[in-house]
């Protein structure tokens, strides 16, 4: 029973843990959660994040669906003729 509770506790992250997991700042994650951009819920007055939902959200965004931003590599300018 204690193992299941510990597993569930690790599944639910606070803002600090989630920001470290995603590699973004606490402030950015708080803004994303407040704007509904990222899956989150409030427990009392604190934001919480389910790790499995964050994983699914990252997969969705990296696949280029639902408004994900595609980053194209910069193209080099053509070089002048060699003299």
C-alpha positions as semicolon CSV with decimal commas, in nm:
position;residue;x (nm);y (nm);z (nm)
1;X;0,000;0,000;0,000
2;X;0,279;0,243;0,090
3;X;0,448;0,171;-0,244
4;X;0,132;0,265;-0,434
5;X;0,104;0,591;-0,241
6;X;0,468;0,675;-0,313
7;X;0,417;0,599;-0,683
8;X;0,111;0,823;-0,690
9;X;0,300;1,097;-0,507
10;X;0,572;1,088;-0,772
11;X;0,309;1,102;-1,047
12;X;0,181;1,436;-0,915
13;X;0,440;1,714;-0,932
14;X;0,442;2,059;-0,779
15;X;0,547;2,365;-0,978
16;X;0,916;2,330;-0,888
17;X;0,934;1,960;-0,975
18;X;0,739;2,005;-1,298
19;X;0,952;2,300;-1,410
20;X;1,269;2,096;-1,351
21;X;1,115;1,801;-1,536
22;X;1,026;2,020;-1,835
23;X;1,344;2,229;-1,822
24;X;1,168;2,566;-1,797
25;X;1,152;2,830;-1,526
26;X;0,893;2,827;-1,249
27;X;0,755;3,160;-1,374
28;X;0,707;3,031;-1,729
29;X;0,533;2,715;-1,606
30;X;0,307;2,918;-1,377
31;X;0,208;3,139;-1,672
32;X;0,144;2,835;-1,895
33;X;-0,075;2,674;-1,626
34;X;-0,268;2,997;-1,561
35;X;-0,336;3,043;-1,934
36;X;-0,444;2,677;-1,978
37;X;-0,160;2,613;-2,223
38;X;-0,031;2,312;-2,029
39;X;-0,231;2,041;-1,847
40;X;-0,250;2,131;-1,479
41;X;-0,492;2,145;-1,189
42;X;-0,512;2,331;-0,862
43;X;-0,507;2,153;-0,530
44;X;-0,610;2,421;-0,285
45;X;-0,429;2,727;-0,415
46;X;-0,128;2,538;-0,555
47;X;-0,073;2,417;-0,910
48;X;-0,014;2,045;-0,957
49;X;0,089;1,851;-1,267
50;X;0,047;1,481;-1,351
51;X;0,366;1,348;-1,503
52;X;0,175;1,122;-1,747
53;X;-0,029;1,420;-1,876
54;X;0,287;1,628;-1,918
55;X;0,444;1,341;-2,115
56;X;0,137;1,316;-2,340
57;X;0,133;1,695;-2,385
58;X;0,500;1,695;-2,488
59;X;0,441;1,414;-2,739
60;X;0,145;1,605;-2,885
61;X;0,340;1,931;-2,913
62;X;0,651;1,768;-3,057
63;X;0,441;1,596;-3,324
64;X;0,340;1,939;-3,458
65;X;-0,030;1,897;-3,383
66;X;-0,258;2,138;-3,197
67;X;-0,069;2,458;-3,257
68;X;0,279;2,331;-3,194
69;X;0,550;2,547;-3,340
70;X;0,767;2,387;-3,606
71;X;1,122;2,515;-3,595
72;X;1,297;2,522;-3,929
73;X;1,675;2,536;-3,950
74;X;1,817;2,862;-4,076
75;X;1,914;2,860;-4,438
76;X;2,247;3,006;-4,528
77;X;2,266;3,299;-4,761
78;X;2,423;3,217;-5,095
79;X;2,789;3,305;-5,095
80;X;2,934;3,536;-5,354
81;X;3,155;3,400;-5,626
82;X;3,508;3,317;-5,528
83;X;3,761;3,552;-5,684
